């Protein structure tokens, strides 16, 4: 299978080439030339598979540079019990008396966030791709993060031979736990830099670096090739498709649904990669009734699915769900390319308008196609706090602020529509990563004020009965190793100083 650019670049690339490059030469995103289907035989065989085996089967459909045996080797290492516990991504029925609601816990990996699912695997795919293509240059992973991608990428690529990893995060735009996880990271090849601004500033800066031909030529001449660990990299996105396939298989084998019964999937969304993975799972043949795209107060996606107008020219809010504090949802470009029949001319026009004016509007036919499947909604901080308490009261499950956004939007959708389809909620992070906001929701506004993060984490563990994840324990006592703070216009020079100077 070959990979093509959403913006119409005339060359096609192998899966290994797409993974190494991260982004297409014309600034577009790589997508498969066609979307593979899961056969009835695949579905039946996966009923008897563990998650790592299902993951390898799904990956083998997209990454035909790799044999399924190779992929099984990578997934068995990436999702080993030592890192994840007995069940990598548990699908939990929220309440034994409610057959409709199930939560997919994606946060049992090393950094307690869903990004681990892909970023524990991506280093295996990256190093194998380097061997398959004969690439001799050092690979520099260049990533912007709104909180979770950064630490997950650092953990995955830390001390990996032949690589450097540089992570940019927005000052004041991540939770204290997320920040401490990143700036205490060890590893000779890790670099963490704060950028004065928001996530969109950091992400735009990274994209500009990838698009700067002169800079890339300079890096190549120095024996360095830039790549990405953000979900703009297909190698980051494709592992996420697997856990939505797994959710359907789990419901089937536990007889919660009948074969062919359509389910809803609820995803708290910022950069649009996680919900796009669910869309690809549907295109592979997983029956999906509705994809519920849940936004916080930075509701650019909610407004887009309602009106067809994508407008980032608006007030930016720092919320209690900081990983979703995003106004430029990069992966939406992939969906627009696919849903318009791979129309790169339209996509180019829209992306140029977004870059120059901060806004674009899709045509009526495209909007109608989107609205057939996607439901958008948003929740403010008050709604998120109420939802955390409501879910705890109803089910004894403590959820984080991002997952709560998903529940909030779904609850209103369910009341409005009466849709009784079985529903899977993507739980994207451990509540311990956002413990002050979670405890404020459970105990009352302002409860966490004046308490240390360590104290709040301990109290949350006592309240919920949950064990504190290893990646969260004793964060404040760890040595701070990364202290750089720069302006957004200095990102390229910072990369040069790390890699060349």
Secondary structure, 3 states (H helix, E strand, C coil): CCEEECCCCCCCECHHHHHHHCCCCCCCCEEECCCCCCCHHHHHHHCCCCHHHHHHHHHHHHCCCCCHHHHHHHHHHHCCHHHHCCCCCCEEEEECCEEEEEEEECCCCCCCECHHHHHCCHHHHHHHHHHHHCCCCEEEEEEEECCHHHHHHHHHHCCCCCEEEEEEEECCCCCHHHHHHHHCCCCCCEEEEEEECCHHHHHHHHHHHHHCHHHHHHHHHCCEEEECCCCCCHHHHHHHHHHHHHHHHHHHHCCCCCCCCCEEEEEECCCCHHHHHHHHHHHHCCCEEEEEEEECCCCHHHHHHHHCEEECCCCCCCCCCHHHCCCCCCCHHHHHHHHCCCCHHHHHHHHHHHHHHCEEECCHHHHHHHHCCEEEEECCHHHHHHHHHHHHHHHCCCCCHHHHHHHHHHHHHHHHHCCCCCEEEEECECHHHHHHHHHHHHHCCCCCCCCCHHHHHHHHHHHHCCCCCCCCCCHHHCCCCCCCEEEHHHHHHHHHHHHCC
